[in-house]
Amino acid sequence: MSVKASRMQSGFTLIELLVVIAIIAILAAILFPVFAKVREKARQTSCASNLKQIGLGIVQYVQDYDEQYPLLRHWNTGNSAPTWRDDVNTYIKSTGVFRCPSNTAGQTEPGNNAMATSYGANALVLRDAPSLSSANLQEPASKIVVAEFNQWWADIYYAAGTNATDFRDVQFGGHTGMENYLFADGHVKGMKPTATESSINMWGYNPKDSPDPCAAANQADDINCDAISPTNRKGVALEQQKYQ
């Protein structure tokens, strides 16, 4: 009995402690990446919720303005010209909706309202004057209107001059390689960037394409071009590589 009592009072041996520490370290190495993915999934959901609210704001704007989408920017008002974010925020009334918590590289555009720019517009939908009528947009469930994004100055997506590396650099696919997209019918979907060019062109005509797969498209129909864009496809592939 005295031997057993002595052994019980001595506690763990050094080897036993090392084994326990090793087990804890192994479990931590396994579980920490899982926890990080779960946390990022929650952030992606929050960012998608923001995008859904933005979509509702755009729908309300379109209803109030004779089925016309907001302009990309009101250039006639000077250097601090209001953007589509200002127009949409009239309905949302919360500038925080325009900031995604995952996008730590997100910026704030200059101007009176200093709006966050975690989400950028497809400039073939929210374009410069004249505004696009929703009646002229075909297959709205497959056309991207707003996506996640990290440059205030390049709120253009597929305005003239955008090339593959521009497209890679302005987009944000930081949700473990996924990006949230708002479509013209109002639904929001998280996808791999390359999925936006896997079967049809969800972005519309890119003027950098050569040869041009949408040569027959005019300005009103640029967004309706479904032909796969070589420039778009290269750009989303580069973006996916960037965030893997």
Secondary structure, DSSP 4 states (H G I P E B T S, - for coil): -HHHHHHHHT---HHHHHHHHHHHHHHHHHHHHHHHHHHHHHHHHHHHHHHHHHHHHHHHHHHHTTTBPPPSB-GGG-TT--BHHHHHHHHH--GGGG--TT-TT--B--SSS--B-SEEE-TTTSPSSSPPBGGG---GGG-EEEEEB--STTTTSSSTT--HHHHHHHB--TBTTBEEEEETTS-EEEE-GGGGGSSS-SS---TT-SS-TTTT--GGGGGG--SPPHHHHHHHHHHHHHH-
